[in-house]
Amino acid sequence: MIKEIKGGICAVDGVKAFGIKEGKKGLAIITAKGNAAGVHTKNKVIAAPNIVTKEKLETNGGFLEAVIVNSGNANAFTGEDGLKDANGMADALAGKLGIDTKFVAVASTGVIGRKLHIDIIKEQMCTVLPNLSSSEKANEETMKAIMTTDLVPKGFAVEAETALGTFRVGGITKGSGMIEPNMGTMLAFIYTDAEVKSEILKSALNDAVRKTFNMIVVDGDTSTNDMCLLTATGKSDVVINSYEKPDVCAEFQNALETVMKELAKMIAKDGEGATKLIECTVTGAYTEDDAIAAAKAIVRSPLVKTAIYGNDPNWGRIVAAAGYSGAEFDQTGISLIVADGCNQVSLVDKGKITKNDEATLSNLKTIMSAETIYIEMNLGTGGKETATAWGCDLTYDYVKINADYTT
């Protein structure tokens, strides 16, 4: 059984954290000792902290004791100076904590191509460290510290009861723009008190990212700084040291994906300038890749996104987006439903338009005015594969935010 609990990452035994935000510059520190795994940006312009953290996880046996995160400056496209500054952040924190710097991860988010103000970070570090704790307030301040254009802090935690004991998974994230196709300008820090081997953590994280963070779209841009770290403190009685207990592995995977899915939805809902969350589920696909392609094409489409913003019942744009997605389907077999969680309207059934009269379009217009719009499309192939993607509407404010990002 999985239930939501309060406290985010600080609900997980073995985690302490805190953060501060001063204008656009923030700093967060998280301490938690255990096996770890990471997923990083696929942009070929890789930010210095990603290079440093990825190398550490590959050479230190997949183990972390602390994470230091700054916001306001991405430390990306900064050359050798950027690498020196990223390592300097880790070294400074390691020195303060009395630990080996190879076990300190570094993450950054903010403006690309600007030199990092390492002196400011060191000053902020002196404020953050004395306040490290496992309180709900500490989790709140940590979430706020890593925000950039985010309007709301993002965190979620669950407790899972299994036959072998109870464990927790908690996570925090930031992200609002430059989202998709492989994560986005997002940082995520996930913790569990289960004891899990590094290779199992890595496999579990990769699977979870594929189904959650890689299924959100705000604008179709891939950031230079995407990073998701998963650390297991081993403070609970649940031990996962092999795949010989598939039920326990499945329960851990389910808890991990539950947390990450909720965080992913928070990012999509808080997309830059967004007023609505779009959830698109595609069924009846021959392959999972086809389902993913169609779902993401629909939530990525500027025409679909703007129609939803304006409550314009121009549902043909949804069909068109699926058509160019590359997914295999026969237009004579597709079905389409749009809903708001309470009401729904069937627009296409097995390739046939159900109704296209004024009453139907009026109902669709009303549904599209909801805060969350659910799009359900069956590709009609007879296949069994499915996928869900999350996105947001495209508004005037998205342009305003990104036109004035550095000013």
C-alpha positions in Angstrom: 0.0 0.0 0.0 1.3 3.5 -0.9 0.1 6.6 0.8 1.2 10.3 0.4 3.0 11.8 3.4 4.2 15.3 4.2 7.8 16.5 4.2 9.2 15.9 0.8 12.8 14.7 0.9 13.0 15.5 4.6 10.4 12.8 5.3 13.0 10.2 4.3 15.2 9.0 7.3 18.8 10.1 6.8 18.1 13.3 4.8 18.8 16.8 6.0 18.5 19.9 3.9 18.0 23.6 3.8 18.2 26.5 1.3 18.0 30.2 0.9 16.9 32.5 -2.0 18.4 36.0 -2.3 16.8 37.7 -5.3 17.5 35.5 -8.3 20.4 33.7 -6.6 19.6 30.7 -4.4 21.6 27.9 -2.7 20.4 24.5 -1.4 22.3 21.8 0.4 21.1 18.3 1.0 23.0 15.7 3.0 22.2 12.0 2.8 24.7 9.2 2.7 24.1 6.2 0.5 24.2 4.4 -2.9 23.2 6.7 -5.7 22.4 7.0 -9.4 21.9 9.8 -11.8 20.3 10.8 -15.2 21.7 13.8 -17.0 20.9 16.0 -20.0 21.3 14.7 -23.5 22.0 18.2 -24.9 25.5 18.2 -26.4 26.2 21.5 -24.6 26.6 20.0 -21.1 26.8 22.2 -18.1 29.9 22.0 -15.9 28.0 20.7 -12.8 26.6 17.8 -14.9 30.0 16.9 -16.2 31.5 16.9 -12.7 28.6 15.0 -11.0 28.3 12.4 -13.8 32.1 11.7 -13.6 31.9 11.3 -9.9 29.1 8.8 -10.0 30.9 6.8 -12.6 34.2 6.7 -10.6 33.1 6.6 -6.9 31.1 3.4 -7.1 27.8 5.2 -7.3 27.7 6.8 -3.8 26.8 10.2 -2.5 26.9 12.0 0.8 25.8 15.5 -0.2 24.4 17.6 -3.0 25.0 21.4 -3.4 22.6 23.3 -5.8 22.7 26.9 -6.9 20.0 28.7 -8.9 20.3 31.9 -11.0 23.4 30.8 -12.9 23.5 27.6 -15.0 27.3 27.5 -15.1 26.9 26.2 -18.7 29.0 27.0 -21.7 31.6 28.4 -19.3 34.6 26.2 -20.3 37.5 25.4 -18.0 36.5 28.1 -15.6 33.1 26.5 -15.2 34.6 23.1 -14.4 36.8 24.8 -11.9 33.9 26.6 -10.2 31.7 23.4 -10.2 34.6 21.5 -8.5 35.1 24.5 -6.2 31.5 24.3 -5.0 31.9 20.6 -4.2 35.3 21.1 -2.5 34.0 23.9 -0.4 31.1 21.9 0.9 33.2 18.8 1.4 35.6 20.8 3.5 32.7 22.2 5.7 31.2 18.8 6.2 34.5 16.9 6.6 33.8 14.4 3.8 35.5 13.4 0.6 34.7 15.7 -2.3 34.2 12.8 -4.6 31.0 12.1 -2.8 29.5 15.6 -3.3 27.2 16.2 -6.3 26.9 19.6 -7.9 23.9 21.0 -9.7 23.1 24.4 -11.2 20.2 26.1 -12.9 19.7 29.6 -14.4 21.2 31.7 -17.2 23.6 30.0 -19.7 26.9 31.5 -20.6 27.5 33.5 -17.4 30.5 33.0 -15.1 29.5 31.6 -11.7 29.8 33.9 -8.7 31.6 31.4 -6.5 32.2 33.9 -3.7 28.4 34.5 -3.3 27.8 30.7 -3.2 30.5 30.3 -0.4 28.8 33.1 1.6 25.4 31.5 1.2 26.8 28.2 2.2 27.7 29.6 5.6 24.1 30.6 6.1 22.6 27.3 4.9 24.8 24.8 6.7 23.8 25.7 10.3 20.1 25.3 9.4 20.3 21.8 7.9 17.5 19.7 9.4 14.8 17.1 8.6 11.8 19.5 9.2 9.0 20.3 6.8 10.3 23.9 6.9 13.7 22.8 5.8 12.1 20.9 2.8 10.1 24.0 1.9 13.2 26.3 2.0 15.2 23.8 -0.1 12.4 23.7 -2.7 12.3 27.5 -2.9 16.0 27.9 -3.2 16.3 25.9 -6.4 13.4 27.7 -8.3 14.0 30.0 -11.3 10.9 30.9 -13.3 8.9 28.4 -11.2 5.9 30.0 -9.6 5.4 27.2 -7.0 7.8 24.9 -5.1 7.5 21.2 -6.1 7.8 18.3 -3.7 6.1 14.9 -3.0 6.7 11.9 -0.8 5.1 8.5 -0.2 5.3 5.7 2.4 5.0 2.2 1.1 4.1 -0.8 3.2 5.4 -4.2 2.0 5.6 -7.7 3.3 9.3 -7.0 4.1 8.7 -3.7 5.9 7.9 0.0 5.3 10.0 2.4 3.3 9.7 6.0 2.1 10.4 7.8 -1.2 10.5 11.6 -1.3 11.5 14.0 -4.0 11.8 17.7 -4.9 12.2 19.3 -8.3 12.3 22.5 -10.2 11.3 23.2 -13.8 9.1 25.5 -15.7 10.6 26.1 -19.2 13.0 24.4 -21.6 11.1 21.2 -20.9 11.4 18.3 -23.4 12.3 16.1 -25.1 14.7 14.4 -22.6 13.7 15.8 -19.2 14.0 19.6 -19.4 15.6 22.5 -17.6 14.8 20.6 -14.5 16.6 19.4 -11.5 15.2 16.6 -9.4 16.5 15.1 -6.2 14.9 11.9 -5.0 15.6 10.0 -1.8 14.5 6.7 -0.3 15.3 5.1 3.1 15.3 1.6 1.5 18.7 0.0 1.1 19.2 -0.5 -2.6 22.3 -1.5 -4.6 23.6 1.1 -7.0 23.0 -0.9 -10.1 19.4 -1.5 -9.1 18.9 2.2 -8.3 20.2 3.1 -11.8 17.9 0.7 -13.6 14.9 1.8 -11.5 15.7 5.5 -12.1 16.2 5.1 -15.8 12.8 3.3 -16.1 11.1 5.8 -14.0 12.5 8.8 -15.9 11.4 7.3 -19.2 7.8 7.1 -17.9 7.6 10.4 -16.0 10.2 13.2 -16.6 10.7 12.3 -20.2 7.0 12.4 -20.8 6.5 16.1 -20.0 6.5 18.9 -22.5 6.3 22.7 -22.0 8.1 24.1 -25.1 10.1 21.3 -26.7 13.6 22.6 -25.7 16.2 20.5 -24.0 18.2 22.2 -21.3 22.0 22.0 -20.8 21.5 21.3 -17.1 19.0 18.5 -16.7 19.8 16.3 -13.8 17.9 13.8 -11.7 19.7 12.1 -8.7 18.4 9.2 -6.7 20.0 8.3 -3.3 19.2 5.4 -1.0 20.0 6.0 2.7 19.3 2.4 3.8 17.8 3.6 7.1 14.7 1.4 6.8 14.4 -2.4 7.1 13.7 -2.9 3.4 16.7 -4.3 1.6 16.9 -4.6 -2.2 20.3 -6.1 -3.1 19.3 -8.3 -6.0 16.5 -9.0 -8.5 15.7 -12.3 -6.8 12.8 -10.6 -5.0 10.8 -9.3 -7.9 7.8 -8.4 -5.8 9.8 -6.0 -3.6 11.6 -4.6 -6.7 8.2 -3.9 -8.2 6.9 -2.2 -5.1 9.9 0.0 -4.9 9.6 0.8 -8.6 5.9 1.7 -8.1 6.7 4.0 -5.2 9.5 5.7 -7.1 7.3 6.2 -10.2 4.4 7.5 -8.1 6.6 10.3 -6.6 8.2 11.1 -10.0 4.9 11.2 -11.8 3.5 13.6 -9.3 6.6 15.8 -9.7 6.4 15.6 -13.5 2.7 16.8 -13.4 3.7 19.7 -11.1 6.3 20.8 -13.7 3.9 20.6 -16.6 1.2 22.5 -14.6 3.7 25.2 -13.7 5.0 25.6 -17.3 6.1 29.1 -18.0 2.9 31.2 -18.5 0.7 28.1 -18.3 -2.9 28.3 -17.1 -3.9 24.6 -17.7 -2.5 21.1 -17.4 -2.9 18.8 -20.3 -2.8 15.0 -19.8 -2.8 12.9 -22.9 -3.1 9.1 -22.8 -2.7 7.1 -26.0 -3.8 3.5 -26.2 -4.1 0.9 -28.9 -0.5 1.3 -30.1 1.5 -1.5 -31.7 4.6 -0.5 -29.7 5.3 1.6 -26.6 7.5 3.9 -28.7 4.4 4.6 -31.0 2.3 5.4 -27.9 5.0 7.7 -26.6 5.5 9.4 -29.9 1.8 10.1 -30.4 1.1 11.3 -26.8 4.1 13.7 -26.8 3.3 15.0 -30.3 -0.2 16.0 -29.1 1.0 17.8 -25.9 3.9 19.4 -27.8 1.8 20.8 -30.7 1.7 24.6 -30.5 -1.7 24.5 -32.3 -3.1 22.1 -29.8 -1.6 24.1 -26.9 -3.0 27.4 -28.1 -6.4 26.0 -28.9 -6.6 24.7 -25.3 -5.5 28.1 -24.0 -8.2 29.9 -25.9 -10.9 27.2 -25.3 -11.1 26.8 -29.1 -12.9 23.5 -29.9 -10.6 22.9 -32.9 -10.2 19.2 -32.1 -8.9 18.3 -35.6 -5.5 19.7 -34.4 -5.2 16.7 -32.0 -5.8 14.2 -34.8 -3.3 16.0 -37.0 -0.6 16.0 -34.3 -1.0 12.2 -33.9 -0.8 11.9 -37.7 2.6 13.5 -38.0 4.0 11.9 -34.8 5.5 8.9 -36.7 3.3 6.5 -34.7 1.8 3.6 -36.7 -2.0 3.9 -37.0 -5.0 3.8 -39.4 -7.1 6.9 -39.4 -10.1 4.7 -40.1 -9.8 3.1 -36.7 -8.8 6.0 -34.3 -11.0 7.2 -31.4 -10.8 10.5 -29.5 -12.3 11.7 -26.2 -11.7 15.0 -24.4 -12.6 15.3 -20.8 -12.2 17.5 -17.7 -12.4 14.9 -15.0 -16.1 15.2 -14.6 -17.5 15.6 -18.1 -16.3 14.2 -21.4 -17.2 14.4 -25.1 -16.6 11.7 -27.7 -15.4 13.3 -30.9 -14.2 10.3 -33.0 -15.2 6.7 -32.6 -13.3 4.0 -34.7 -12.6 6.5 -37.4 -16.0 8.1 -37.5 -16.8 11.6 -36.3 -19.4 11.1 -33.6 -20.9 14.6 -33.6 -19.7 17.9 -34.9 -22.7 20.0 -34.2 -22.9 23.3 -32.3 -24.0 21.6 -29.1 -21.0 19.2 -29.2 -18.5 21.9 -29.9 -20.1 24.0 -27.1 -19.6 21.1 -24.7 -16.0 20.8 -25.8 -15.4 24.5 -25.3 -16.7 24.2 -21.7 -14.5 21.2 -21.0 -11.5 23.0 -22.4 -12.0 25.8 -19.9 -11.1 23.5 -17.0 -7.8 23.6 -15.2 -6.9 20.1 -16.3 -7.8 18.7 -19.7 -7.6 15.0 -20.4 -7.1 13.8 -23.9 -7.7 10.1 -24.7 -6.8 8.8 -28.1 -6.9 5.1 -29.2 -4.8 4.6 -32.3 -7.1 1.8 -33.4 -4.3 -0.7 -34.4 -5.5 -3.4 -32.0 -2.2 -3.1 -30.2 -2.0 -3.2 -26.4 0.7 -0.5 -25.7 -0.1 2.7 -24.0 1.6 5.9 -22.8 0.7 9.1 -21.0 2.3 12.5 -21.5 1.8 15.8 -19.7 2.0 19.3 -21.0 0.4 22.8 -20.7 -1.2 25.4 -22.8 0.8 28.0 -24.7 0.0 31.6 -23.6 1.0 35.1 -24.2 2.8 35.1 -20.9 5.2 32.4 -22.1 6.5 34.8 -24.7 6.7 37.6 -22.1 8.6 35.5 -19.6 11.2 34.4 -22.1 11.5 37.7 -23.8 12.5 39.3 -20.5 14.3 36.3 -18.9 17.7 38.0 -18.1 16.3 41.5 -17.7 
